[in-house]
Amino acid sequence: MGTPTIAILADIPAKDMDGLQEATVPALNDVHSKEPGNLMYCLGRNDKENKFTFLELYTDMAAIGVHGKTDYFKAMGKRQRPFLGGKMAVSILQTCGNGGITATAKM
């Protein structure tokens, strides 16, 4: 539970969509269960553009710092490398209001 103040959009180009998905999905449950400052960690697949997009919400920048230092995040990055199709595009955004969302429990 918490109030989102930081949103991240991360576009990840793939040369192997299925391989990249398989390399990425195992980390989703770890992030959800082990990071109280992460309110959403959602992976979307775009087959038309051969890319995945992460939609992430955090309580603050400290929570993002914790996320990037975890063993499971680092392991995910290593698993992803053979399947990447280019450089990731990451946007770190400040949230504006709550967008109609009230976090009552961690998703």
Sequence and secondary structure as in RCSB ss.txt:
>XXXX:A:sequence
MGTPTIAILADIPAKDMDGLQEATVPALNDVHSKEPGNLMYCLGRNDKENKFTFLELYTDMAAIGVHGKTDYFKA
MGKRQRPFLGGKMAVSILQTCGNGGITATAKM
>XXXX:A:secstr
     EEEEEEEEBSSHHHHHHHHTHHHHHHHHH TTEEEEEEEEETTTTEEEEEEEESSHHHHHHHHH HHHHH
HHHHHGGGB S  EEEEEE  S TT    S  
